[in-house]
Amino acid sequence: MPRDELRQPLRKRSLSERLWAKRPGALATTSVVLAVTVAGGAIWLSRIPHPFAGEPVVIAAIPPAEELKTSSTTPDAAAEDNAPADETAETVVEAEEAPPKDYSQEAAIIMATHRPLKAAPIADVMEQSPDGPLPRVSKQGRKPSDVYAQVTPTAVITSARPKIAILLGGMGINQRLTQKAIKELPGDISFGFAPFGENLQAQVNRARAKGHEVMLQLPLEPPGYPGINPGPQTLLSDAPEEENIKSLRWMLSRFAGFTGITNYMGGRFLAVPDSLAPVMKELKKRGLVYLEDGSVAQSTAPAIAQETGLPMRRASMVIDAKPDAESIRAALDELVREAEKNGFAIGIGAGLEVTIETVGEFARELQERGVLLVPISATFKGQMG
């Protein structure tokens, strides 16, 4: 209790009064409490392990040291090396089945399921046109195929493990299924967007925000056209070059953010090199890549791409040619076998509900099978490129 110095000037203060008079101020008390809290928090954080402080994480597995044995250090081996050859003896070499590849000594690669990509368009690789934004190579030489691509870690590109890339097309038309694919599939699954949907840029940027690379599906003339019609502005094998280039630029301006082009149909157009060559030159000039779905047996695209210098890949198979879960799963397993044989394989499918669900289940199993899932752009690089 505070003391009245005027009325009781000679009264001796009690111990409690003396202690209360010496109490620290509110500011000092707050400072001490804050300092103790910070110090305690720092000690607590320092004692918690952080094995995954950032992603992707690469953990190198170092094999144990092995004893090196040579003929000079191993008596038995030296004796065998100096033994006289028996000229009458037959040497029988039995063919042994190749052992399965062992990747246990290779670095373990752990990547984030969704690695966000920047919203498009990016001004450096865009030019305005009367129809809309067009991709271009920047003044510094940066290409849309690189700027809009997912950054795949070097450990993945150089890994000896089999690699699989999957592109699901038809995105942007059915917004519900597009959103389902964006939400449920890992970011390394790439998407092909058709140029005819609504709110395409917004849908593309939602996909990119979840890590999905995007390609533009280009409608090309199929056999039986116009009875079989991929859509307006389809590139035609007998159309003048100027008309096809005009249609191509219209398609390219529908949205921004794609790394390259993939064909939609095109069995007739792709078989006519005089019609295809100007289109590939335009794609090359604009810094794009070309992925063919592998459904056109008589395609002249590989030869034209080599002539024009356009980076090109060809898919191994259409994974949902039979759109049921069992057939899709069988095709995906075949894709794994091809990747194990050739190093990598590319599968293309449609954005059907059964395809999205089956691919999602398949993707979750790949790490246990020693197979790496990569975006389409990775197949143009490193050991795969």
C-alpha positions in Angstrom: 0.0 0.0 0.0 1.5 3.4 -0.9 2.5 5.6 2.1 1.1 9.0 2.9 4.4 11.0 3.5 2.6 14.1 4.6 0.4 12.6 7.4 2.8 9.9 8.5 6.3 11.2 7.7 8.0 9.3 10.6 6.4 5.9 10.3 8.8 3.2 9.3 7.8 1.4 6.1 7.1 -2.3 6.2 9.1 -4.9 4.2 6.3 -5.4 1.7 6.1 -1.6 1.2 9.9 -1.4 0.6 9.8 -4.3 -1.9 6.8 -2.8 -3.8 8.6 0.5 -4.1 11.6 -1.2 -5.8 9.5 -3.2 -8.3 10.6 -3.0 -11.9 8.6 -0.9 -14.4 6.2 -2.4 -16.9 8.6 -1.8 -19.8 11.4 -3.6 -18.1 9.2 -6.5 -17.1 7.9 -6.9 -20.7 11.5 -6.8 -22.1 12.6 -9.6 -19.7 9.6 -11.8 -20.6 10.2 -11.3 -24.3 13.9 -12.0 -24.0 13.2 -15.2 -22.1 10.6 -16.3 -24.7 13.0 -15.7 -27.6 15.8 -17.5 -25.9 13.6 -20.5 -25.0 12.2 -20.6 -28.6 15.7 -20.6 -30.1 16.8 -23.5 -27.8 13.7 -25.5 -28.7 14.2 -24.9 -32.5 17.8 -25.9 -32.3 16.9 -29.3 -30.8 14.4 -30.2 -33.6 15.8 -32.0 -36.6 15.0 -30.5 -40.1 15.7 -33.3 -42.6 13.7 -31.5 -45.3 14.5 -27.9 -44.9 13.9 -27.3 -48.7 12.7 -29.2 -51.7 13.9 -30.9 -53.9 16.2 -32.8 -51.6 19.0 -35.0 -52.8 20.5 -37.7 -50.5 23.6 -39.4 -51.8 23.9 -43.1 -50.9 27.6 -43.9 -50.5 28.5 -47.6 -51.0 30.8 -49.3 -48.5 34.4 -49.7 -49.4 35.3 -53.0 -51.0 38.7 -54.8 -50.9 40.5 -54.6 -54.3 41.8 -58.0 -55.4 44.3 -58.4 -58.3 46.5 -61.1 -59.6 49.5 -59.5 -57.9 47.9 -59.4 -54.5 45.9 -62.6 -54.5 48.0 -65.8 -54.7 45.2 -68.0 -55.9 44.4 -65.7 -58.8 48.1 -65.4 -59.7 48.4 -69.2 -59.8 45.4 -69.4 -62.1 46.8 -66.7 -64.4 50.1 -68.6 -64.7 48.6 -72.1 -65.2 49.3 -73.6 -68.7 46.5 -73.6 -71.1 44.9 -77.0 -72.0 44.7 -76.9 -75.8 42.3 -79.8 -75.9 39.9 -78.4 -73.4 36.7 -76.8 -74.7 35.7 -73.4 -73.4 31.9 -73.3 -72.8 30.4 -69.8 -72.3 26.9 -69.9 -70.9 24.7 -66.9 -71.6 23.5 -65.5 -68.3 20.3 -63.5 -68.0 21.1 -59.8 -67.3 20.5 -59.0 -63.6 17.9 -56.4 -62.9 19.3 -52.8 -62.7 20.1 -51.7 -59.2 19.7 -48.0 -58.4 20.2 -48.4 -54.7 23.6 -46.7 -54.9 22.3 -43.7 -56.9 21.2 -40.5 -55.2 17.7 -40.6 -53.7 15.6 -37.8 -55.2 12.7 -36.3 -53.3 10.7 -33.6 -55.0 7.8 -31.5 -54.1 4.5 -32.7 -55.6 3.6 -29.2 -56.8 6.3 -26.6 -57.6 4.5 -23.5 -58.6 5.2 -21.8 -62.0 4.8 -18.1 -62.6 1.5 -16.8 -64.0 1.6 -16.1 -67.8 2.1 -14.1 -69.9 5.7 -13.1 -69.1 6.4 -9.9 -70.9 10.0 -10.8 -71.9 8.8 -13.6 -74.2 5.6 -12.1 -75.5 4.6 -9.8 -78.3 1.2 -8.2 -78.9 -0.8 -8.9 -82.0 -4.2 -7.9 -83.2 -5.5 -11.4 -82.1 -3.7 -11.4 -78.7 -0.3 -12.2 -77.1 2.1 -14.3 -79.2 5.2 -16.1 -78.0 8.6 -14.9 -79.1 12.3 -15.2 -78.4 13.4 -12.3 -76.2 16.1 -9.9 -77.1 18.4 -11.7 -74.7 17.7 -15.0 -76.5 15.3 -16.5 -73.9 12.8 -18.9 -75.4 9.2 -19.5 -74.2 10.1 -23.3 -74.2 12.6 -22.5 -71.4 10.9 -19.6 -69.6 7.5 -21.4 -69.2 9.0 -24.8 -68.5 9.3 -26.5 -65.1 12.9 -26.4 -63.7 13.8 -30.0 -63.4 16.7 -30.7 -61.0 20.0 -31.7 -62.6 20.0 -34.9 -60.4 16.8 -36.0 -62.2 18.0 -35.1 -65.8 21.3 -37.0 -65.3 19.9 -39.9 -63.3 20.2 -43.4 -64.8 16.7 -44.3 -63.6 14.0 -44.8 -66.2 11.9 -41.6 -66.7 8.3 -41.2 -67.8 6.6 -38.0 -69.1 2.8 -37.9 -69.5 0.7 -35.2 -71.2 -3.1 -35.2 -70.8 -4.8 -33.2 -73.6 -8.3 -31.7 -74.1 -7.9 -29.4 -71.1 -9.8 -26.1 -70.9 -13.0 -27.3 -72.6 -14.6 -29.1 -69.6 -13.7 -26.9 -66.7 -14.8 -29.4 -64.1 -12.5 -32.1 -65.4 -9.7 -29.5 -65.9 -10.0 -28.5 -62.3 -10.1 -32.1 -61.2 -6.8 -32.8 -63.1 -5.1 -29.7 -61.7 -6.1 -30.6 -58.1 -5.5 -34.3 -58.1 -2.5 -34.9 -60.3 1.1 -34.3 -59.4 2.7 -31.2 -60.9 5.0 -33.2 -63.2 2.0 -34.3 -65.2 1.9 -31.9 -68.2 -1.4 -30.6 -69.8 -2.4 -29.9 -73.4 -4.9 -27.1 -73.6 -7.2 -26.8 -76.6 -7.6 -23.3 -78.1 -11.4 -23.3 -78.0 -12.3 -23.2 -74.3 -13.5 -20.3 -72.1 -11.4 -18.4 -69.6 -8.4 -20.2 -71.0 -5.7 -17.9 -69.5 -7.2 -18.2 -66.0 -7.4 -22.0 -66.3 -3.8 -22.2 -67.6 -2.5 -20.1 -64.7 -4.3 -22.2 -62.2 -2.6 -25.3 -63.7 0.8 -23.5 -63.7 0.3 -22.5 -60.0 0.2 -26.2 -59.2 3.3 -26.9 -61.2 1.8 -28.3 -64.4 3.6 -27.5 -67.7 1.3 -26.5 -70.5 1.3 -27.2 -74.3 -1.0 -25.9 -76.9 -3.0 -28.5 -78.9 -2.9 -27.5 -82.6 -5.8 -28.7 -84.7 -4.5 -30.2 -87.9 -6.4 -31.7 -90.9 -7.2 -35.4 -90.4 -8.3 -37.9 -93.1 -12.0 -37.4 -93.9 -12.0 -33.7 -93.3 -14.4 -31.8 -93.1 -16.6 -34.8 -92.1 -14.1 -35.2 -89.3 -13.5 -31.6 -88.1 -11.0 -30.7 -85.3 -12.5 -27.2 -85.0 -12.3 -23.7 -86.5 -9.0 -22.4 -87.9 -7.8 -26.0 -88.5 -4.6 -26.0 -90.6 -5.3 -27.6 -94.0 -2.9 -29.5 -96.3 -4.2 -27.7 -99.5 -4.5 -24.2 -98.0 -2.1 -21.4 -99.1 0.9 -21.0 -96.8 -0.2 -17.5 -95.7 -3.6 -18.8 -94.6 -2.1 -21.6 -92.5 0.3 -19.2 -90.9 -2.5 -16.8 -90.1 -4.5 -19.6 -88.6 -1.4 -20.8 -86.6 -0.9 -17.3 -85.1 -4.5 -17.1 -84.2 -4.1 -20.4 -82.3 -0.9 -19.2 -80.6 -2.7 -16.1 -79.4 -5.5 -17.8 -77.5 -3.5 -17.9 -74.2 0.1 -17.6 -73.0 2.3 -19.9 -70.9 2.8 -22.9 -73.2 6.3 -24.4 -73.8 5.4 -25.8 -77.2 2.9 -27.4 -79.5 1.3 -30.8 -79.8 -0.8 -32.0 -82.6 -4.5 -32.6 -82.4 -5.4 -35.1 -85.1 -3.5 -34.2 -88.4 -3.1 -37.6 -90.2 -3.5 -35.8 -93.5 -1.7 -32.5 -92.8 1.4 -34.2 -91.2 1.9 -36.3 -94.4 2.3 -33.3 -96.6 5.8 -31.8 -96.1 5.2 -28.7 -98.2 2.4 -27.7 -95.9 4.1 -28.7 -92.7 7.5 -27.0 -93.3 6.3 -23.4 -93.0 4.5 -24.2 -89.8 7.5 -25.7 -88.2 9.7 -22.8 -89.3 7.3 -20.4 -87.5 7.4 -22.6 -84.3 11.2 -22.6 -84.4 11.3 -18.8 -84.9 9.1 -18.3 -81.9 11.2 -20.5 -79.6 8.8 -23.4 -79.1 9.1 -27.2 -79.2 7.0 -29.8 -80.9 5.6 -33.0 -79.4 3.8 -35.4 -81.7 1.3 -37.8 -80.2 2.6 -40.8 -82.2 -0.8 -41.7 -83.7 0.2 -40.7 -87.3 2.2 -43.5 -89.0 3.1 -41.5 -92.1 4.1 -38.3 -90.5 6.9 -36.3 -92.2 7.4 -34.2 -89.0 10.7 -35.9 -87.9 12.4 -35.1 -91.2 11.0 -31.5 -91.4 11.9 -30.9 -87.7 15.5 -31.9 -88.4 15.7 -29.7 -91.5 14.3 -26.6 -89.7 16.1 -27.2 -86.4 12.8 -27.4 -84.4 13.2 -29.5 -81.2 10.8 -32.5 -81.5 9.8 -35.5 -79.5 7.4 -38.3 -80.4 5.1 -40.0 -77.9 5.5 -43.7 -77.4 1.8 -44.4 -77.1 -1.7 -43.1 -76.5 -2.4 -44.4 -73.0 -6.2 -44.3 -73.2 -6.9 -45.5 -76.7 -9.2 -47.9 -74.9 -10.8 -45.6 -72.2 -11.2 -48.0 -69.3 -9.2 -48.3 -66.2 -7.8 -51.7 -66.9 -6.6 -50.9 -70.4 -5.1 -47.5 -69.3 -3.3 -49.3 -66.5 -1.9 -51.9 -68.9 -0.7 -49.1 -71.2 1.0 -47.3 -68.3 2.8 -50.5 -67.3 4.0 -50.9 -70.9 5.2 -47.3 -70.7 7.3 -48.2 -67.7 8.8 -51.2 -69.6 9.8 -48.9 -72.5 11.4 -46.4 -70.1 13.4 -49.2 -68.5 14.6 -50.3 -71.9 15.3 -46.9 -73.5 15.8 -44.6 -70.6 12.6 -42.6 -71.0 9.1 -42.8 -72.5 6.3 -40.4 -73.3 2.6 -41.2 -73.0 -0.3 -39.1 -74.2 -3.9 -39.3 -73.1 -7.1 -37.2 -72.9 -8.5 -35.4 -69.9 -11.2 -38.0 -69.2 -12.3 -38.7 -65.7 -11.1 -42.4 -65.9 -7.7 -41.3 -67.3 -7.2 -38.7 -64.6 -8.0 -41.1 -61.8 -6.0 -44.0 -63.2 -2.9 -41.8 -64.0 -3.2 -40.4 -60.4 -3.0 -43.8 -58.8 -0.2 -44.9 -61.2 1.9 -41.8 -60.4 1.7 -42.5 -56.6 3.4 -45.9 -57.2 6.3 -44.8 -59.4 8.8 -43.9 -56.7 8.5 -47.4 -55.2 9.2 -48.8 -58.7 12.4 -46.7 -59.1 10.8 -44.7 -61.9 11.0 -40.9 -62.2 8.0 -38.8 -63.3 9.2 -35.8 -65.3 7.5 -32.9 -67.2 7.5 -32.9 -71.0 10.3 -30.3 -71.1 12.7 -32.6 -69.3 12.6 -35.0 -72.3 14.2 -32.4 -74.4 17.2 -32.0 -72.1 20.3 -33.8 -70.7 20.7 -37.5 -71.3 17.2 -37.6 -72.8 17.7 -34.8 -75.2 
